[in-house]
Amino acid sequence: MDHTPARDGGPPLRVLAVTGGHRVDVEAFHVMLEAICADRGWVWAHAVQPGAQRWLAPEHAGRWDAVVLHDIPGLYLRRGEEPRVEGPDPTVAEAVVKLLDLGQGLVVLHHALSAWPGWEGWAEAVGGRFLYRPGRLRGRQVPASGYRTARHAVDVVAPDHPVCAGVAGFELDDELYHAEVLADRVTPLLRTRADLDGAGFLDAHDVVRHGSSTGVTCAGRPPASDLVGWTTTAGASPVVFLQPGDGGPTFAHPAYRRLLGNALAWVASPQARADAAARPVPVGLPEGAHR
């Protein structure tokens, strides 16, 4: 575990960062978290899936003020092989839902939108889903998602929200998604001006199972959503999703660091937790699990 020193004047915010299930530039990720936490006087720790899952359970409620997810549990990915959906085990899902019912602040980054593809309720909790193979969502069959890397402009559409404090429009080079966004469940924070035509996005299922693209794209589908940042509520927990976060250049970007720091502070704040508790949104459990 890595920690930053606390500042005087009260207990520091405690942040848990979770990775695993997909490659990430861990060194750059750590440098970013270290800088954010050192600047704000917080402490942080890093856990890796699958072992990290034990922290996401009701017995640890209150241990972490905010949890940031940059992981993909419930999915086996290896280039050249068919993506394989795994779980969640009913007891794992039950533990996560109980933790969310207790008000655990959550910040979800980038490819963590792909987590638990076998659990439709998790997509509702996060506000969307990136699929590495065709699947079902809200009772309908949906195709695999797509991705492309591009330099694009991001507009702040909720400048008065605490997550966006001190952040104006910015540009960055990062991966964009052609994925399912549950617009009726989320409050927009950020929108991209990028070209969102499906023809520009590689089909993720094609890339993974063949080891590289064979030329299959998302052509013929509706354009991707321009939403790349939002808030939502899962159980009694405030949640923020930030779609950027593919690697080192984004982790080093001042606007991104400011957004992530603000998001962690907001989901941990008494006001955000009180608002979520006042209007809880139940998270549906997978088949075989019980509340």
Steps between C-alpha positions, in 0.01 A plus 500: 500500500615854419406793714531877489563697819200652676467874549421662831145611570299179497506147369600467135275357236568128453501379139518143372606452136413169334654364180520158333338309216641728229837654427562847640813712541518438873806720551331801336179422689690499829681824416164666432340376821806596701489854359125542557513364853816684601352829378182448700648334807330164446619143550459224246557132440500276195343155469496267199221270387396233575626546855381861507139381493515414869513873581172561317284347769277641777738405780740761362241779481659820628859381456533686168344840442521448123580206275632553147452207260726450199440125478297241309379223731281225358663485158788293363685680220790370294575600143435220259240338724125540543418740787353299785241631746567381855249557780451676721452241768169583676677562832738749334211691343308498829802646681544778242131595510499508880805727494328733253188503715722633780614799294848415370620780271618362166698645208507277191762558230532408135502123435333429835182566298554140383483347849268211584349450151294211639324731747251739340445679832862613503452685171205679661716583804775655287277655234620310196688203364787425263460149355792292373252257346130528410273483803170601651405823671154608611343199339645551153791355310779753442815472286854511624629849570761691303798720567739738332783724614484866405585849607171661590352799677298455818239752613395546862119503494448526878742777602324552834534138609777440759662235277557766233627774732798677349478304172433670168479331160815306412653274235667164545620194310310204634282204411136566416222242528205400287315346793168485681425810708183494713420866451182483708704400807779756489563871550739628230828666596714477184435467127746446218502678165662201328367338184279222638404322177514125555718445195792651689483252791656154495276217621650381832381142458668471161830638635518280809398166349724539194791666680474810279239672289377326186330823393168459679370835628181638656387629159126502450421554866379829648779742593666447836383706796691824549479459879847438647434593864199474727366443849243249612377320811540132583317384810565786739842576350608796286681388184711687244606353165786655299544338159857625434782311669678284244858568604787722605430814295147522641617420854745792471243744357431783750128519419459124542682503833280785616185314393606179673594682820171687499308179431662319791431793732139524386405132537652508849320819602219495758275695262537256208445202729198664664346580162552142381356357821194725465430363150644148494499303175496123559763297315356184347674177593591219259301179497563292811597794722285633783478819701 
